[in-house]
């Protein structure tokens, strides 16, 4: 079976009625399917109105009556998937030239908070053989999402469903950007026994995402799959390296190191496909690009992957660590535009060794409700009575946390005590950027002036220029940043950077060696002087810190 939504991107983009995609010209590839398009179809990527409701983050929208998608397939049944919502139109299905059904996409029952729902319609008990199915717009807009062709007469019985959820150039971040209810509805309609994911190729070759970002996105997808289909077994495949550059090779090494640990922590299976392919990489792929599988290579992979799938055992999600609640602090000042406020005496989840698996915001925020770490060895330790009689999270040169999503901030603040001049309190999960990262090794500086985000820095109440800010090794200290620009920041205690623009030819990898008592982030504001001083006064009293105003 196949999915229209990703296979036919070029069909819609080129607007050529005679332009087709599919595999009918390759008899060794079955089941057969050829797709073509005619009329006007708008292709929406990324932030388009419908794209985050499409399984591949790329929606094809038919607005003009008479526009058609045509699928020539060999089978005995077919399912068509589409979006339904209050402001959508209608399409009709023609099988072998005859109208068999009209489908109303307009549905006033779809809740406003969801806006659009994932739906499916099925044609069953066809004569096994070649058929032509056409989807014709009667009244726009119409958003077809996918197509299943089967050699069985209905949706019952064993069948292999192959859905490529992910458009060309998509990254793992595109997948988690799809609306969660679309994941749930689509997976429930497909009802898979096994879900196989292979993500990361574009992450390390195009977007420069570090392994924490890809691991977080993969974990999010595993949770979405489990929520919709609890009994489904999940197999994570490694990504591949092609046209290697120093940065892509470095990023891939991080993925390959972390993925088995991630799979184990999630209770799912993992197959290192890269290691299996490596000895005969060129034999499996097209010589033109060295990454896309040739028909022969695809056959070899299919055989090996089928064996991996057959060997899968039933899976259960490991129990999550319980949440340690904390009483609200009446002395804590109130602020608007709070992204998150993490405090070592606030709510969190602890594993059996007293390490923090999830740090939870102690006040309601706009998004970064928690920062977590799935891999036990990389979790910071909760240490009580450490700073002014208060607890801290201890980062010992190998631990970090990551917010539940990638968020932007213009202002953040922390109470911390460093032991070594390494790592950073807050960082961007993309490897190209070093917004708040440490200075050049050996410089003793907290920041690298070439890369530091423009803004005002305050240490214990005194404003300091970014280029003059030394890495403070005594303490504890209060550090506050009030920025001029909106900057991504999602890593706590972990820092990686690879930036050729400043002559950095080797990656910088650095972990925080410090105790962190509190970390406060605002979503779209810096701090006024009044707000900054209120926060400094609160922390100075709480932790016994002398201010130097």
C-alpha atoms as one frame of an Amber mdcrd trajectory, in Angstrom:
protein
   0.000   0.000   0.000   1.044   3.577  -0.525   0.326   7.068   0.671  -0.625
   9.767  -1.834   0.336  12.629   0.419   4.100  12.257   0.215   4.599  10.286
  -2.980   2.980  12.864  -5.225   4.591  16.127  -4.071   6.096  16.762  -7.489
   2.792  15.969  -9.197   1.067  18.839  -7.454   4.020  21.173  -7.645   4.641
  20.826 -11.384   0.967  20.954 -12.373   1.564  18.621 -15.336  -1.297  16.261
 -16.127   1.093  13.818 -17.749   3.587  13.860 -14.883   3.305  10.654 -12.873
   4.968   9.041  -9.899   4.756   5.453  -8.778   6.235   2.033  -9.414   4.091
   0.452 -12.118   7.029   0.572 -14.529   9.052  -1.643 -12.200   7.376  -5.074
 -12.237   9.517  -6.280  -9.333   7.935  -3.695  -7.009   4.442  -4.566  -5.783
   1.703  -3.606  -5.137   1.510  -1.402  -8.208   0.500   2.238  -8.008   0.742
   5.203 -10.381  -0.354   8.704  -9.341  -1.059  11.742 -11.486  -2.825  15.082
 -11.124  -4.745  17.542 -13.264  -6.252  20.931 -12.535  -5.199  23.336  -9.810
  -3.699  21.965  -6.588  -1.974  24.182  -4.033   0.953  22.668  -2.165   1.320
  23.920   1.424   4.478  23.298   3.441   5.538  24.146   6.969   3.235  26.810
   8.392   0.506  26.548   5.742  -3.081  26.517   7.000  -3.503  22.762   6.431
   0.084  21.507   6.591   0.172  20.798  10.335  -2.936  18.659   9.859  -1.263
  16.506   7.198   0.689  13.368   8.169   3.694  14.552   6.180   3.468  18.267
   7.096   2.721  19.021   3.440  -0.919  19.427   2.410  -2.273  19.376  -1.133
  -5.349  21.578  -1.364  -7.860  21.398  -4.213  -9.870  24.617  -4.503 -11.139
  24.531  -8.086 -14.051  22.292  -9.098 -12.935  19.671 -11.559  -9.373  19.339
 -10.257  -8.486  15.653 -10.100  -6.044  13.229  -8.568  -5.817   9.922 -10.394
  -4.475   6.678  -8.957  -3.973   3.629 -11.139  -3.529   0.624  -8.893  -3.615
  -3.153  -8.778  -5.799  -4.379  -5.937  -9.204  -5.404  -4.580  -9.953  -2.574
  -2.133  -8.890   1.007  -1.496  -9.149   3.575   1.286  -8.982   7.347   0.811
  -8.063   9.638   3.721  -8.963  13.330   3.908  -9.558  16.280   6.236 -13.012
  17.179   7.550 -13.944  20.549   9.048 -16.540  23.301   9.123 -15.117  25.315
   6.214 -14.207  22.493   3.805 -15.920  21.359   0.612 -16.837  18.131  -1.156
 -15.275  15.617  -3.538 -16.464  12.637  -5.509 -14.821   9.288  -6.148 -14.814
   7.744  -9.594 -13.827   4.102  -9.977 -12.917   3.031 -13.495 -14.695   6.109
 -14.862 -17.943   5.716 -12.899 -18.924   7.822  -9.892 -19.325   5.559  -6.854
 -19.470   7.989  -3.934 -19.584  11.665  -2.974 -17.800  12.630   0.219 -18.806
  15.674   2.253 -15.765  17.198   3.923 -17.761  19.976   5.586 -18.616  18.854
   9.114 -20.049  21.221  11.696 -19.443  18.695  14.509 -15.639  19.084  14.440
 -14.753  20.994  17.655 -13.258  24.451  17.220 -10.207  23.514  19.292  -9.318
  20.786  16.753 -10.527  22.704  13.664  -9.935  19.720  11.324 -10.191  15.952
  11.763  -8.609  13.010   9.953 -11.210  10.842   8.167 -11.278   7.860   5.828
 -13.631   6.324   3.249 -13.299   2.785   1.842 -14.238   1.017  -1.403 -14.283
  -2.746  -0.884 -14.916  -6.035  -2.687 -13.469  -4.945  -6.002 -12.425  -7.494
  -8.592  -8.733  -8.176  -8.056  -6.930  -6.418 -10.884  -6.085  -3.023 -12.327
  -8.365  -0.111 -11.396  -8.388   3.644 -11.827  -9.549   5.755  -8.886 -10.101
   9.491  -9.336 -10.662  12.071  -6.611 -12.446  15.059  -8.152 -13.101  18.358
  -6.376 -16.822  19.240  -6.451 -16.546  22.249  -4.143 -13.326  23.439  -2.575
 -11.336  23.414  -0.513 -10.634  19.682  -0.403  -7.563  18.219   1.344  -6.832
  14.548   0.459  -4.299  13.031   2.829  -3.599   9.473   1.775  -4.485   6.399
  -0.219  -4.300   2.711   0.691  -4.505   0.111  -2.030  -4.882  -3.538  -1.040
  -4.989  -6.877  -2.715  -7.453  -8.073  -0.046 -11.185  -7.344  -0.596 -11.549
  -5.244   2.591  -9.663  -3.721   5.486  -9.858  -6.936   7.497  -7.168  -9.587
   7.573  -3.380  -9.249   7.551  -1.970  -6.583   5.269   1.161  -4.457   5.059
   0.537  -0.718   5.211   3.398   1.458   4.040   2.865   5.109   4.890   5.713
   7.522   4.372   4.873  10.166   6.931   7.325  12.884   6.021   7.796  15.065
   2.989  11.047  15.636   1.175  13.461  17.661   3.333  11.420  17.019   6.479
  13.122  16.632   9.846  11.968  15.018  13.070  10.771  18.465  14.172   8.284
  18.536  11.271   6.786  15.283  12.513   6.225  16.479  16.067   4.783  19.698
  14.628   1.794  17.772  13.256  -1.304  18.241  15.425  -1.388  15.502  18.114
  -5.025  14.625  17.419  -4.153  13.981  13.756  -1.542  11.451  14.895  -4.143
   9.828  17.136  -6.981   9.721  14.608  -4.788   8.525  11.730  -3.132   5.772
  13.739  -6.461   4.542  15.055  -7.808   4.350  11.499  -4.724   2.493  10.289
  -4.655   0.278  13.421  -1.070  -0.959  12.919   0.437  -3.934  14.731   3.945
  -2.606  14.100   5.183   0.949  13.575   8.664   1.465  12.130  10.285   4.900
  12.222  13.393   6.040  10.408  14.153   9.664  11.164  17.243  11.798  11.467
  18.802  11.846   7.990  17.681  15.396   7.309  18.296  16.368  10.930  22.028
  15.713  10.745  22.536  16.524   7.067  20.394  19.651   6.758  19.099  21.189
   9.969  22.130  20.577  12.165  20.052  19.319  15.086  22.020  17.850  17.968
  21.211  14.404  19.291  19.176  15.749  22.254  16.746  17.410  19.827  16.318
  14.263  17.727  15.991  12.072  20.815  13.317  14.361  22.262  11.370  14.338
  18.995  11.654  10.558  18.688  10.431  10.100  22.258   7.478  12.402  21.564
   6.505  10.319  18.531   6.792   7.067  20.484   4.418   8.462  23.113   1.955
   9.581  20.429   2.033   6.126  18.831   1.492   4.415  22.171  -1.366   6.705
  23.118  -3.231   5.858  19.914  -2.288   2.174  19.536  -1.068   0.831  22.912
  -0.505  -2.715  21.638   1.568  -1.724  18.597   5.199  -2.785  18.653   7.610
   0.003  17.733  10.924  -0.320  15.907  13.333   2.611  15.633  15.783   2.439
  12.728  19.058   4.305  12.695  19.580   7.030  10.148  22.257   6.929   7.434
  25.294   8.979   6.520  25.666  10.283   2.984  27.902  12.892   1.387  29.527
  13.184   4.796  30.769  16.518   6.061  32.558  17.027   9.388  29.382  18.294
  11.018  27.020  15.642   9.604  29.419  12.875  10.618  29.771  14.337  14.104
  26.011  14.692  14.553  25.336  11.180  13.249  27.837   9.721  15.709  25.839
  11.355  18.512  22.588   9.856  17.232  24.057   6.372  16.903  25.438   6.587
  20.450  22.200   7.791  22.051  19.525   5.912  20.090  20.001   2.448  21.684
  19.845   4.022  25.145  16.744   5.975  24.184  15.006   2.874  22.788  15.806
   0.959  25.960  14.448   3.741  28.166  11.221   3.836  26.131  10.810   0.058
  26.038  10.913  -0.167  22.220  13.163  -2.000  19.748  16.127  -0.519  17.852
  17.978  -1.691  14.750  21.289  -0.158  13.695  20.559  -0.178   9.966  23.618
   1.967   9.319  25.955  -0.703  10.701  24.194  -3.352   8.577  24.518  -1.275
   5.407  28.002   0.078   5.937  30.036  -2.798   4.398  28.185  -2.588   1.064
  26.713   0.889   1.156  27.332   1.602  -2.533  25.691  -1.675  -3.550  22.393
  -0.715  -1.895  21.961   2.852  -3.156  21.755   4.774  -6.395  25.230   5.949
  -7.486  23.807   9.376  -8.389  23.275  10.380  -4.773  24.527   7.526  -2.596
  21.543   7.589  -0.225  18.271   6.583  -1.909  17.858   2.840  -2.166  18.089
   1.200  -5.571  15.467  -1.499  -6.364  18.073  -4.170  -5.585  19.114  -2.471
  -2.374  15.478  -2.037  -1.406  14.907  -5.764  -1.810  17.853  -6.575   0.449
  16.676  -4.072   3.042  13.099  -5.380   2.869  14.272  -8.919   3.560  16.409
  -7.885   6.516  13.787  -5.501   7.895  11.095  -8.180   7.624  13.283 -10.398
   9.787  13.702  -7.617  12.338   9.920  -7.115  12.440   9.211 -10.838  12.832
  11.567 -10.985  15.803   9.800  -8.163  17.676   8.415  -9.169  21.042   5.456
  -7.574  22.859   6.396  -4.227  24.372   5.274  -2.338  27.427   6.016   1.247
  28.328   8.228   1.435  31.418   6.582   3.079  34.435   7.205   6.792  34.750
   8.821   8.220  37.855   6.330   9.725  40.269   6.087  13.484  40.736   7.358
  14.998  43.977   5.011  17.893  44.631   6.088  21.096  46.362   4.283  23.820
  48.276   3.948  27.218  46.597   6.320  29.923  47.814   4.245  32.973  48.852
   7.331  35.195  48.625   7.916  34.393  44.940   7.275  37.530  42.847   4.780
  37.373  39.999   5.715  38.007  36.367   3.906  38.016  33.049   5.017  36.123
  29.930   6.510  33.254  31.950   7.798  30.401  29.816   8.905  28.307  32.797
  10.255  28.722  36.312  12.253  25.731  37.500  13.268  25.540  41.154  15.138
  22.795  42.983  12.588  23.060  45.798   9.734  22.876  43.272   7.947  19.912
  41.669   9.982  17.245  39.849  10.209  13.527  39.114  13.017  11.491  40.686
  14.300   8.055  39.704  15.322   5.370  42.200  18.817   6.884  42.488  17.571
  10.357  43.393  18.320  11.761  39.943  15.934  14.188  38.260  14.150  12.653
  35.288  11.796  15.615  34.923  12.036  19.178  36.250   8.589  20.774  36.346
   7.811  24.481  36.267   6.666  25.684  39.685   4.368  28.341  38.176   1.999
  28.188  35.188   3.861  29.015  31.994   3.244  29.441  28.294   4.836  26.200
  27.176   8.011  24.779  28.718   6.103  22.990  31.450   8.941  20.562  32.047
  12.530  19.713  31.169  13.415  16.035  31.176  16.077  13.399  30.561  15.169
   9.859  29.495  18.676   8.388  29.774  19.387   7.664  33.449  23.147   8.252
  33.292  22.606  11.785  31.964  20.255  12.965  34.712  21.374  15.580  37.273
  21.348  14.632  40.945  19.069  16.332  43.479  21.216  17.477  46.422  19.471
  18.836  49.506  20.797  21.570  51.812  23.422  22.674  49.267  23.069  26.444
  48.747  21.926  28.598  51.637  20.245  25.553  53.127  18.297  25.012  49.916
  18.422  22.140  47.390  20.091  22.193  43.966  20.310  20.090  40.836  23.919
  18.928  40.563  25.360  18.724  37.056  28.709  16.916  37.145  30.102  17.331
  33.647  27.895  14.838  31.824  24.264  15.548  32.631  21.643  17.759  31.033
  17.908  18.341  30.720  15.868  19.388  27.714  12.602  21.311  27.610   9.587
  19.493  26.209   9.686  21.639  23.058  12.042  24.113  21.447  11.073  27.535
  22.759  12.284  31.076  22.282  13.178  33.541  25.010  14.265  37.144  25.363
  14.921  37.012  29.076  16.139  34.385  31.500  17.737  34.215  34.927  19.406
  31.649  37.180  20.824  30.958  40.614  23.862  28.723  40.298  27.292  27.807
  41.614  29.898  26.615  39.110  32.854  24.330  39.842  34.551  24.369  36.430
  34.413  26.885  33.532  32.564  24.596  31.138  29.141  24.043  29.666  26.350
  26.555  29.860  23.158  27.049  31.777  21.022  27.435  28.671  21.698  26.568
  25.041  20.131  26.112  21.626  19.688  22.471  20.602  20.880  23.159  17.068
  24.576  22.545  16.661  25.321  25.621  14.540  24.483  28.103  17.260  26.148
  29.189  20.463  23.872  31.872  21.857  24.646  31.479  25.544  27.552  29.058
  25.326  30.856  29.228  27.185  33.817  31.208  26.030  36.732  29.743  24.120
  38.362  26.943  26.144  41.041  28.386  28.364  39.656  31.931  28.206  37.883
  31.741  31.571  34.947  33.636  30.035  31.293  32.812  30.466  30.487  33.751
  26.854  32.085  33.828  23.429  31.674  37.487  22.321  31.607  36.435  18.655
  28.444  34.422  19.199  26.798  35.852  22.303  23.236  37.047  21.862  22.929
  40.858  22.079  21.472  42.023  25.340  22.210  43.108  28.917  23.900  40.799
  31.439  23.704  41.210  35.212  25.742  39.291  37.767  24.567  39.699  41.371
  22.827  42.961  40.500  25.743  44.551  38.617  25.590  45.020  34.833  28.539
  43.455  33.010  29.512  43.545  29.331  29.313  40.172  27.619  32.973  40.287
  26.615  34.039  41.053  30.197  31.896  38.443  31.940  34.210  35.931  33.586
  32.989  32.413  34.359  32.193  32.736  38.098  33.623  29.806  40.071  32.661
  30.882  43.578  29.133  31.650  44.520  26.278  31.048  44.469  25.497  33.793
  41.972  22.457  35.388  40.380  22.800  35.698  36.606  20.173  37.596  34.593
  19.988  38.120  30.831  17.640  40.609  29.158  17.894  40.270  25.390  17.210
  42.304  22.297  16.223  39.340  20.121  14.029  36.270  20.325  16.372  33.275
  20.710  15.789  29.523  20.774  16.853  27.941  24.045  15.970  24.409  25.087
  19.032  22.690  26.601  19.923  22.995  30.289  23.521  22.076  31.115  24.568
  20.860  27.679  26.332  22.726  24.912  27.428  21.812  21.383  28.496  24.154
  18.646  29.967  23.845  15.172  30.255  27.176  13.400  32.542  27.584  10.407
  31.633  31.262  10.139  33.935  32.063  13.055  36.632  29.583  12.057  35.427
  26.829  14.388  36.543  23.728  12.462  36.012  21.231  15.267  32.852  20.915
  17.365  32.712  22.298  20.839  31.070  19.854  23.211  30.799  20.907  26.819
  28.725  19.880  29.842  27.928  21.996  32.855  29.818  21.289  36.080  27.733
  23.291  38.532  24.873  23.319  41.013  21.688  24.975  39.744  19.085  26.110
  42.245  16.674  27.965  39.956  16.181  28.775  36.275  13.565  31.259  35.085
  12.598  31.865  31.423  10.305  34.435  29.824   8.798  33.818  26.419   8.747
  37.174  24.658  10.073  39.729  27.100  13.302  40.743  28.717  13.271  42.332
  32.163  12.573  45.915  33.106  14.918  47.235  35.780  12.068  47.053  38.295
  11.337  43.421  37.466  15.005  42.479  37.488  15.597  44.022  40.908  12.484
  42.342  42.350  13.808  38.963  41.198  17.306  39.704  42.508  15.927  40.778
  45.898  13.837  37.600  46.180  16.735  35.298  45.341  19.275  37.245  47.425
  17.116  36.812  50.522  16.260  33.184  49.780  19.849  32.027  49.138  21.870
  34.508  51.212  23.524  36.185  48.211  25.040  39.656  48.541  24.073  42.019
  45.718  26.578  44.452  44.153  24.369  47.193  42.789
